[in-house]
């Protein structure tokens, strides 16, 4: 075991203790081995995935939130709450409520987070804040003044314990140690030596078989109502009020779907999902009464510790076909689609503008435009925008300037959000927000929360709600029936993985 990373609080040094693991751990089994809240950022890809996608799926992280240096930031009912353990209270202060905007509180917490060097070259994660920012925080960027239904608008945890796995099998355990807190540091060093003990792979947990089939996922609105809303978006576009509107809906998934066993059946369900649908930005969150299972292929923002920024919006989706020739034809049709390219280019332009708000003048550029990438269940059109930040720029400010993700709003952003909110008439919650980390190194990596199943439990652990959001970009050339078909396409990979079918 060695110590790397450096300090940051005066006067006592803070470091990351690192243990190189000799056996690649099963992160799902590790997460299932206890009941503590965890955030699992889970990267994988199907065979034959393009090199551009493989670069995004290099690292997986399992972070625990109950260590001796833990802290919590939640934003709910338009109010932030901060709670830190005794060992981290010197950085984050006493437990408190705060009526300031969520991103202002987050910026302050990041400013007081110990600054730590990245323990493993190429991996931006160096412990830090993990969790989600929900779509309703968009109210701080000009969106509607709604709050999430049944759970917090944001929940980030400061994690001092994590296991990181690189594609190919190399793995490390990280734990925070601080000279000023010998008891907490000793506890973390002991954890570091035993973290993988007793967690062995479970063949049943990752098997796609054994699902309870025949469940219904009932739409919040009927298909006909969604098609009417598409026409309403087109009317707004005709009047010059928007160029593109991301219109979404949600499906309530049968509450009787209790797949799996053990302390967290929802984790077992997620492990089945990942077995049939590899993606670069999968995630499983167990945070209090909330369970989030995300199979997202889309990165929102990556910020390197050096200040380099990249955004990778997806616009344009086609369902894969079993016949190889027909599947190639579908992929080629997407690549040549004037409508889908227009959707993608509009969001690229929107994100260029979002990044310009915090980037060095002249540094924003487009690295690739409208590439088509293939995943297990869909073909997607992806672009990449890059930029460079001035030294000292708050990562919270960068995220706020681009939030919510432009691929989930439309353009121009504020007007498109207003139109979508009026037509949808309900909050989106975790869906359309972001999931990931704000590393203690200054790096940030956040995915767009799409293909995401959100479960809320009551105090007894009984399922209170299970929802799945889906939608698509509406432009003037949109055909309502086609847009509804796209929604159904986007539900299939996740809903089929839990034995459900969308009915609306």
GUROPA-98187 format. One record per residue (C-alpha): residue in three letters; x, y, z. Coordinates in steps of 0.1 Angstrom, whole numbers, plus 5000, padded with zeros to 4 digits. Last residue first. Layout:
REM residues N
["ALA"; [X; Y; Z]];
...
***
This chain:
REM residues 504
["UNK"; [4501; 5039; 4764]];
["UNK"; [4515; 5006; 4773]];
["UNK"; [4553; 5001; 4776]];
["UNK"; [4564; 4965; 4782]];
["UNK"; [4580; 4951; 4813]];
["UNK"; [4603; 4921; 4821]];
["UNK"; [4629; 4942; 4839]];
["UNK"; [4654; 4941; 4810]];
["UNK"; [4625; 4946; 4785]];
["UNK"; [4619; 4979; 4803]];
["UNK"; [4655; 4990; 4799]];
["UNK"; [4662; 4981; 4763]];
["UNK"; [4627; 4988; 4750]];
["UNK"; [4619; 5023; 4764]];
["UNK"; [4640; 5042; 4738]];
["UNK"; [4623; 5025; 4709]];
["UNK"; [4589; 5034; 4724]];
["UNK"; [4598; 5070; 4725]];
["UNK"; [4611; 5068; 4689]];
["UNK"; [4577; 5054; 4678]];
["UNK"; [4560; 5084; 4694]];
["UNK"; [4582; 5107; 4674]];
["UNK"; [4574; 5088; 4643]];
["UNK"; [4537; 5091; 4649]];
["UNK"; [4540; 5128; 4655]];
["UNK"; [4560; 5135; 4623]];
["UNK"; [4589; 5159; 4629]];
["UNK"; [4599; 5183; 4601]];
["UNK"; [4594; 5214; 4623]];
["UNK"; [4616; 5199; 4650]];
["UNK"; [4608; 5177; 4680]];
["UNK"; [4636; 5161; 4699]];
["UNK"; [4628; 5129; 4718]];
["UNK"; [4613; 5114; 4749]];
["UNK"; [4616; 5088; 4776]];
["UNK"; [4613; 5086; 4814]];
["UNK"; [4610; 5055; 4835]];
["UNK"; [4592; 5055; 4868]];
["UNK"; [4589; 5032; 4898]];
["UNK"; [4569; 5045; 4928]];
["UNK"; [4562; 5037; 4964]];
["UNK"; [4582; 5005; 4966]];
["UNK"; [4583; 4991; 5001]];
["UNK"; [4614; 4997; 5021]];
["UNK"; [4596; 5003; 5054]];
["UNK"; [4602; 5040; 5053]];
["UNK"; [4589; 5043; 5017]];
["UNK"; [4609; 5035; 4986]];
["UNK"; [4614; 5055; 4955]];
["UNK"; [4625; 5038; 4922]];
["UNK"; [4639; 5056; 4892]];
["UNK"; [4646; 5037; 4860]];
["UNK"; [4670; 5055; 4836]];
["UNK"; [4674; 5051; 4799]];
["UNK"; [4685; 5088; 4801]];
["UNK"; [4704; 5105; 4830]];
["UNK"; [4730; 5124; 4810]];
["UNK"; [4764; 5114; 4822]];
["UNK"; [4788; 5135; 4844]];
["UNK"; [4826; 5134; 4847]];
["UNK"; [4844; 5161; 4867]];
["UNK"; [4881; 5166; 4874]];
["UNK"; [4892; 5191; 4900]];
["UNK"; [4914; 5165; 4918]];
["UNK"; [4888; 5161; 4946]];
["UNK"; [4865; 5147; 4919]];
["UNK"; [4831; 5160; 4911]];
["UNK"; [4813; 5128; 4901]];
["UNK"; [4786; 5112; 4881]];
["UNK"; [4749; 5114; 4873]];
["UNK"; [4730; 5142; 4853]];
["UNK"; [4695; 5154; 4849]];
["UNK"; [4671; 5144; 4821]];
["UNK"; [4656; 5117; 4845]];
["UNK"; [4665; 5124; 4881]];
["UNK"; [4632; 5143; 4885]];
["UNK"; [4612; 5150; 4853]];
["UNK"; [4586; 5173; 4869]];
["UNK"; [4550; 5173; 4855]];
["UNK"; [4529; 5193; 4830]];
["UNK"; [4545; 5178; 4799]];
["UNK"; [4531; 5205; 4776]];
["UNK"; [4539; 5235; 4798]];
["UNK"; [4573; 5221; 4808]];
["UNK"; [4582; 5214; 4772]];
["UNK"; [4574; 5249; 4761]];
["UNK"; [4592; 5265; 4790]];
["UNK"; [4623; 5243; 4785]];
["UNK"; [4624; 5253; 4748]];
["UNK"; [4623; 5290; 4757]];
["UNK"; [4651; 5287; 4781]];
["UNK"; [4673; 5265; 4758]];
["UNK"; [4670; 5281; 4724]];
["UNK"; [4669; 5253; 4715]];
["UNK"; [4660; 5219; 4729]];
["UNK"; [4660; 5207; 4765]];
["UNK"; [4673; 5172; 4769]];
["UNK"; [4701; 5174; 4744]];
["UNK"; [4710; 5207; 4760]];
["UNK"; [4719; 5190; 4793]];
["UNK"; [4702; 5210; 4821]];
["UNK"; [4726; 5227; 4828]];
["UNK"; [4754; 5241; 4807]];
["UNK"; [4761; 5273; 4827]];
["UNK"; [4754; 5254; 4860]];
["UNK"; [4780; 5228; 4851]];
["UNK"; [4807; 5254; 4845]];
["UNK"; [4798; 5273; 4876]];
["UNK"; [4800; 5241; 4897]];
["UNK"; [4834; 5234; 4883]];
["UNK"; [4846; 5267; 4897]];
["UNK"; [4872; 5283; 4874]];
["UNK"; [4906; 5286; 4890]];
["UNK"; [4926; 5287; 4858]];
["UNK"; [4905; 5297; 4828]];
["UNK"; [4887; 5268; 4812]];
["UNK"; [4894; 5251; 4779]];
["UNK"; [4869; 5239; 4754]];
["UNK"; [4857; 5208; 4734]];
["UNK"; [4826; 5198; 4716]];
["UNK"; [4819; 5162; 4706]];
["UNK"; [4791; 5149; 4684]];
["UNK"; [4770; 5117; 4686]];
["UNK"; [4743; 5100; 4664]];
["UNK"; [4731; 5068; 4680]];
["UNK"; [4724; 5033; 4668]];
["UNK"; [4704; 5012; 4693]];
["UNK"; [4701; 4979; 4712]];
["UNK"; [4736; 4967; 4719]];
["UNK"; [4753; 4999; 4710]];
["UNK"; [4764; 5014; 4676]];
["UNK"; [4779; 5049; 4672]];
["UNK"; [4770; 5073; 4644]];
["UNK"; [4792; 5104; 4641]];
["UNK"; [4772; 5137; 4637]];
["UNK"; [4801; 5162; 4642]];
["UNK"; [4835; 5156; 4656]];
["UNK"; [4860; 5178; 4675]];
["UNK"; [4839; 5210; 4676]];
["UNK"; [4857; 5239; 4691]];
["UNK"; [4855; 5263; 4721]];
["UNK"; [4889; 5278; 4730]];
["UNK"; [4885; 5312; 4713]];
["UNK"; [4876; 5330; 4746]];
["UNK"; [4886; 5308; 4776]];
["UNK"; [4856; 5289; 4788]];
["UNK"; [4829; 5299; 4813]];
["UNK"; [4800; 5312; 4792]];
["UNK"; [4815; 5298; 4760]];
["UNK"; [4806; 5263; 4772]];
["UNK"; [4768; 5271; 4770]];
["UNK"; [4772; 5287; 4736]];
["UNK"; [4790; 5257; 4722]];
["UNK"; [4764; 5236; 4738]];
["UNK"; [4736; 5253; 4719]];
["UNK"; [4755; 5250; 4686]];
["UNK"; [4760; 5213; 4692]];
["UNK"; [4723; 5210; 4701]];
["UNK"; [4713; 5225; 4668]];
["UNK"; [4738; 5203; 4649]];
["UNK"; [4722; 5172; 4664]];
["UNK"; [4687; 5181; 4655]];
["UNK"; [4697; 5191; 4620]];
["UNK"; [4716; 5158; 4616]];
["UNK"; [4686; 5139; 4627]];
["UNK"; [4663; 5157; 4602]];
["UNK"; [4687; 5154; 4572]];
["UNK"; [4691; 5116; 4578]];
["UNK"; [4723; 5103; 4561]];
["UNK"; [4739; 5087; 4592]];
["UNK"; [4705; 5075; 4604]];
["UNK"; [4698; 5058; 4570]];
["UNK"; [4732; 5042; 4571]];
["UNK"; [4726; 5027; 4605]];
["UNK"; [4692; 5014; 4594]];
["UNK"; [4707; 4998; 4563]];
["UNK"; [4734; 4982; 4584]];
["UNK"; [4707; 4967; 4606]];
["UNK"; [4688; 4954; 4576]];
["UNK"; [4720; 4936; 4564]];
["UNK"; [4728; 4922; 4598]];
["UNK"; [4692; 4909; 4605]];
["UNK"; [4684; 4913; 4642]];
["UNK"; [4676; 4950; 4639]];
["UNK"; [4689; 4979; 4660]];
["UNK"; [4665; 5007; 4669]];
["UNK"; [4675; 5041; 4656]];
["UNK"; [4684; 5072; 4675]];
["UNK"; [4693; 5108; 4666]];
["UNK"; [4706; 5134; 4690]];
["UNK"; [4735; 5125; 4714]];
["UNK"; [4755; 5152; 4730]];
["UNK"; [4792; 5147; 4738]];
["UNK"; [4806; 5176; 4759]];
["UNK"; [4843; 5181; 4765]];
["UNK"; [4863; 5203; 4789]];
["UNK"; [4900; 5208; 4794]];
["UNK"; [4907; 5225; 4828]];
["UNK"; [4939; 5206; 4838]];
["UNK"; [4919; 5185; 4863]];
["UNK"; [4899; 5173; 4833]];
["UNK"; [4863; 5183; 4829]];
["UNK"; [4839; 5158; 4813]];
["UNK"; [4804; 5170; 4805]];
["UNK"; [4770; 5154; 4796]];
["UNK"; [4782; 5120; 4785]];
["UNK"; [4755; 5098; 4767]];
["UNK"; [4751; 5060; 4765]];
["UNK"; [4729; 5059; 4796]];
["UNK"; [4718; 5026; 4812]];
["UNK"; [4707; 5041; 4845]];
["UNK"; [4693; 5023; 4876]];
["UNK"; [4685; 5048; 4903]];
["UNK"; [4673; 5036; 4938]];
["UNK"; [4661; 5063; 4962]];
["UNK"; [4650; 5058; 4998]];
["UNK"; [4685; 5067; 5012]];
["UNK"; [4709; 5068; 4982]];
["UNK"; [4714; 5035; 4964]];
["UNK"; [4726; 5047; 4930]];
["UNK"; [4734; 5024; 4900]];
["UNK"; [4750; 5038; 4869]];
["UNK"; [4757; 5030; 4833]];
["UNK"; [4777; 5055; 4813]];
["UNK"; [4797; 5035; 4787]];
["UNK"; [4768; 5011; 4778]];
["UNK"; [4763; 4973; 4779]];
["UNK"; [4727; 4963; 4775]];
["UNK"; [4719; 4926; 4782]];
["UNK"; [4741; 4920; 4813]];
["UNK"; [4737; 4956; 4825]];
["UNK"; [4700; 4951; 4829]];
["UNK"; [4704; 4919; 4850]];
["UNK"; [4728; 4937; 4873]];
["UNK"; [4702; 4965; 4877]];
["UNK"; [4676; 4940; 4888]];
["UNK"; [4701; 4926; 4914]];
["UNK"; [4706; 4961; 4926]];
["UNK"; [4669; 4966; 4929]];
["UNK"; [4667; 4934; 4951]];
["UNK"; [4689; 4952; 4977]];
["UNK"; [4693; 4932; 5009]];
["UNK"; [4691; 4898; 4993]];
["UNK"; [4668; 4887; 4965]];
["UNK"; [4662; 4893; 4928]];
["UNK"; [4634; 4910; 4909]];
["UNK"; [4606; 4927; 4928]];
["UNK"; [4584; 4937; 4899]];
["UNK"; [4551; 4941; 4917]];
["UNK"; [4553; 4979; 4915]];
["UNK"; [4546; 4977; 4877]];
["UNK"; [4565; 5005; 4859]];
["UNK"; [4550; 5039; 4857]];
["UNK"; [4560; 5054; 4823]];
["UNK"; [4571; 5089; 4817]];
["UNK"; [4569; 5116; 4790]];
["UNK"; [4593; 5138; 4772]];
["UNK"; [4594; 5166; 4746]];
["UNK"; [4628; 5180; 4737]];
["UNK"; [4619; 5211; 4717]];
["UNK"; [4638; 5223; 4686]];
["UNK"; [4639; 5256; 4667]];
["UNK"; [4619; 5276; 4692]];
["UNK"; [4594; 5305; 4694]];
["UNK"; [4594; 5312; 4657]];
["UNK"; [4556; 5307; 4652]];
["UNK"; [4562; 5275; 4632]];
["UNK"; [4584; 5262; 4661]];
["UNK"; [4556; 5268; 4686]];
["UNK"; [4532; 5250; 4662]];
["UNK"; [4556; 5221; 4659]];
["UNK"; [4557; 5218; 4697]];
["UNK"; [4519; 5217; 4697]];
["UNK"; [4520; 5190; 4670]];
["UNK"; [4544; 5170; 4693]];
["UNK"; [4519; 5175; 4721]];
["UNK"; [4491; 5160; 4700]];
["UNK"; [4514; 5130; 4694]];
["UNK"; [4519; 5126; 4731]];
["UNK"; [4481; 5128; 4737]];
["UNK"; [4476; 5101; 4711]];
["UNK"; [4501; 5079; 4728]];
["UNK"; [4482; 5082; 4761]];
["UNK"; [4497; 5102; 4789]];
["UNK"; [4516; 5091; 4820]];
["UNK"; [4523; 5059; 4802]];
["UNK"; [4517; 5025; 4819]];
["UNK"; [4547; 5002; 4822]];
["UNK"; [4530; 4968; 4822]];
["UNK"; [4545; 4936; 4835]];
["UNK"; [4543; 4904; 4814]];
["UNK"; [4576; 4888; 4825]];
["UNK"; [4590; 4883; 4859]];
["UNK"; [4627; 4878; 4850]];
["UNK"; [4645; 4845; 4856]];
["UNK"; [4670; 4849; 4829]];
["UNK"; [4693; 4879; 4822]];
["UNK"; [4719; 4865; 4845]];
["UNK"; [4740; 4889; 4865]];
["UNK"; [4726; 4881; 4899]];
["UNK"; [4725; 4843; 4892]];
["UNK"; [4762; 4840; 4886]];
["UNK"; [4770; 4857; 4919]];
["UNK"; [4806; 4870; 4919]];
["UNK"; [4823; 4869; 4954]];
["UNK"; [4823; 4896; 4980]];
["UNK"; [4836; 4882; 5013]];
["UNK"; [4868; 4902; 5014]];
["UNK"; [4872; 4929; 4987]];
["UNK"; [4874; 4958; 5011]];
["UNK"; [4897; 4941; 5036]];
["UNK"; [4930; 4960; 5034]];
["UNK"; [4915; 4993; 5024]];
["UNK"; [4890; 4991; 5052]];
["UNK"; [4918; 4989; 5078]];
["UNK"; [4935; 5020; 5062]];
["UNK"; [4901; 5038; 5063]];
["UNK"; [4896; 5030; 5100]];
["UNK"; [4932; 5042; 5108]];
["UNK"; [4925; 5074; 5090]];
["UNK"; [4894; 5080; 5110]];
["UNK"; [4913; 5074; 5142]];
["UNK"; [4943; 5095; 5132]];
["UNK"; [4923; 5126; 5121]];
["UNK"; [4948; 5155; 5118]];
["UNK"; [4971; 5134; 5097]];
["UNK"; [4944; 5128; 5071]];
["UNK"; [4937; 5096; 5052]];
["UNK"; [4912; 5091; 5023]];
["UNK"; [4908; 5056; 5009]];
["UNK"; [4913; 5043; 4974]];
["UNK"; [4911; 5006; 4962]];
["UNK"; [4927; 4998; 4928]];
["UNK"; [4919; 4976; 4898]];
["UNK"; [4934; 4965; 4865]];
["UNK"; [4908; 4943; 4847]];
["UNK"; [4909; 4951; 4810]];
["UNK"; [4888; 4982; 4813]];
["UNK"; [4900; 4999; 4844]];
["UNK"; [4884; 4992; 4878]];
["UNK"; [4882; 5017; 4906]];
["UNK"; [4872; 5009; 4942]];
["UNK"; [4861; 5037; 4965]];
["UNK"; [4863; 5051; 5000]];
["UNK"; [4863; 5088; 5011]];
["UNK"; [4831; 5097; 4994]];
["UNK"; [4815; 5131; 4996]];
["UNK"; [4778; 5125; 4988]];
["UNK"; [4757; 5143; 4962]];
["UNK"; [4719; 5143; 4962]];
["UNK"; [4700; 5167; 4940]];
["UNK"; [4663; 5176; 4933]];
["UNK"; [4654; 5154; 4963]];
["UNK"; [4627; 5127; 4961]];
["UNK"; [4589; 5122; 4959]];
["UNK"; [4582; 5144; 4929]];
["UNK"; [4610; 5167; 4918]];
["UNK"; [4605; 5204; 4923]];
["UNK"; [4592; 5230; 4898]];
["UNK"; [4601; 5266; 4891]];
["UNK"; [4604; 5263; 4853]];
["UNK"; [4638; 5267; 4837]];
["UNK"; [4661; 5298; 4836]];
["UNK"; [4694; 5283; 4847]];
["UNK"; [4685; 5281; 4885]];
["UNK"; [4652; 5265; 4876]];
["UNK"; [4673; 5239; 4858]];
["UNK"; [4677; 5223; 4892]];
["UNK"; [4645; 5205; 4882]];
["UNK"; [4665; 5182; 4860]];
["UNK"; [4681; 5164; 4889]];
["UNK"; [4718; 5166; 4899]];
["UNK"; [4731; 5131; 4908]];
["UNK"; [4756; 5113; 4930]];
["UNK"; [4793; 5115; 4938]];
["UNK"; [4815; 5141; 4955]];
["UNK"; [4852; 5135; 4960]];
["UNK"; [4875; 5105; 4956]];
["UNK"; [4904; 5110; 4931]];
["UNK"; [4885; 5102; 4899]];
["UNK"; [4902; 5116; 4868]];
["UNK"; [4917; 5082; 4858]];
["UNK"; [4944; 5086; 4832]];
["UNK"; [4973; 5081; 4857]];
["UNK"; [4961; 5065; 4889]];
["UNK"; [4962; 5084; 4922]];
["UNK"; [4948; 5117; 4909]];
["UNK"; [4962; 5145; 4930]];
["UNK"; [4940; 5157; 4959]];
["UNK"; [4925; 5191; 4966]];
["UNK"; [4906; 5188; 4999]];
["UNK"; [4870; 5201; 4993]];
["UNK"; [4865; 5236; 5006]];
["UNK"; [4860; 5252; 4971]];
["UNK"; [4839; 5222; 4961]];
["UNK"; [4816; 5229; 4990]];
["UNK"; [4813; 5266; 4981]];
["UNK"; [4805; 5258; 4945]];
["UNK"; [4779; 5233; 4956]];
["UNK"; [4762; 5259; 4978]];
["UNK"; [4760; 5283; 4949]];
["UNK"; [4748; 5256; 4925]];
["UNK"; [4719; 5248; 4949]];
["UNK"; [4707; 5284; 4950]];
["UNK"; [4708; 5299; 4985]];
["UNK"; [4683; 5288; 5012]];
["UNK"; [4709; 5269; 5032]];
["UNK"; [4702; 5243; 5059]];
["UNK"; [4729; 5232; 5083]];
["UNK"; [4751; 5205; 5097]];
["UNK"; [4785; 5220; 5108]];
["UNK"; [4812; 5230; 5084]];
["UNK"; [4825; 5214; 5051]];
["UNK"; [4862; 5212; 5056]];
["UNK"; [4866; 5211; 5094]];
["UNK"; [4834; 5190; 5095]];
["UNK"; [4852; 5162; 5077]];
["UNK"; [4862; 5141; 5107]];
["UNK"; [4830; 5149; 5127]];
["UNK"; [4809; 5137; 5097]];
["UNK"; [4794; 5163; 5075]];
["UNK"; [4758; 5174; 5068]];
["UNK"; [4747; 5200; 5043]];
["UNK"; [4710; 5208; 5034]];
["UNK"; [4699; 5228; 5005]];
["UNK"; [4664; 5243; 5001]];
["UNK"; [4642; 5246; 4970]];
["UNK"; [4620; 5217; 4982]];
["UNK"; [4650; 5194; 4982]];
["UNK"; [4687; 5200; 4976]];
["UNK"; [4710; 5175; 4992]];
["UNK"; [4747; 5177; 5001]];
["UNK"; [4762; 5149; 5022]];
["UNK"; [4795; 5143; 5040]];
["UNK"; [4818; 5113; 5046]];
["UNK"; [4852; 5114; 5063]];
["UNK"; [4846; 5083; 5085]];
["UNK"; [4832; 5063; 5056]];
["UNK"; [4795; 5059; 5049]];
["UNK"; [4792; 5070; 5013]];
["UNK"; [4808; 5041; 4994]];
["UNK"; [4820; 5046; 4959]];
["UNK"; [4822; 5020; 4931]];
["UNK"; [4839; 5034; 4901]];
["UNK"; [4842; 5021; 4865]];
["UNK"; [4868; 5033; 4841]];
["UNK"; [4876; 5030; 4804]];
["UNK"; [4842; 5034; 4789]];
["UNK"; [4847; 5068; 4772]];
["UNK"; [4877; 5057; 4753]];
["UNK"; [4858; 5026; 4741]];
["UNK"; [4831; 5049; 4725]];
["UNK"; [4856; 5067; 4703]];
["UNK"; [4872; 5033; 4694]];
["UNK"; [4839; 5020; 4681]];
["UNK"; [4820; 4991; 4698]];
["UNK"; [4827; 4957; 4683]];
["UNK"; [4817; 4937; 4713]];
["UNK"; [4793; 4956; 4735]];
["UNK"; [4805; 4983; 4759]];
["UNK"; [4810; 4987; 4797]];
["UNK"; [4812; 5015; 4822]];
["UNK"; [4795; 5014; 4856]];
["UNK"; [4795; 5044; 4879]];
["UNK"; [4783; 5027; 4911]];
["UNK"; [4772; 5051; 4939]];
["UNK"; [4766; 5035; 4973]];
["UNK"; [4745; 5039; 5004]];
["UNK"; [4754; 5013; 5030]];
["UNK"; [4735; 4980; 5030]];
["UNK"; [4764; 4956; 5024]];
["UNK"; [4777; 4929; 5001]];
["UNK"; [4755; 4939; 4972]];
["UNK"; [4778; 4968; 4962]];
["UNK"; [4808; 4944; 4964]];
["UNK"; [4790; 4918; 4943]];
["UNK"; [4782; 4945; 4917]];
["UNK"; [4818; 4957; 4917]];
["UNK"; [4831; 4922; 4909]];
["UNK"; [4867; 4926; 4919]];
["UNK"; [4897; 4922; 4896]];
["UNK"; [4922; 4902; 4915]];
["UNK"; [4956; 4916; 4926]];
["UNK"; [4942; 4948; 4939]];
["UNK"; [4966; 4978; 4939]];
["UNK"; [4960; 4996; 4973]];
["UNK"; [4960; 5034; 4975]];
["UNK"; [4960; 5058; 5004]];
["UNK"; [4947; 5092; 4993]];
["UNK"; [4963; 5120; 5011]];
["UNK"; [4954; 5149; 5035]];
["UNK"; [4982; 5169; 5051]];
["UNK"; [4976; 5189; 5083]];
["UNK"; [4981; 5227; 5083]];
["UNK"; [4962; 5238; 5063]];
["UNK"; [4939; 5217; 5042]];
["UNK"; [4950; 5205; 5009]];
["UNK"; [4971; 5178; 5006]];
["UNK"; [4986; 5158; 4982]];
["UNK"; [4981; 5127; 4963]];
["UNK"; [4997; 5094; 4968]];
["UNK"; [5002; 5070; 4998]];
["UNK"; [5013; 5035; 4992]];
["UNK"; [5000; 5000; 5000]];
***
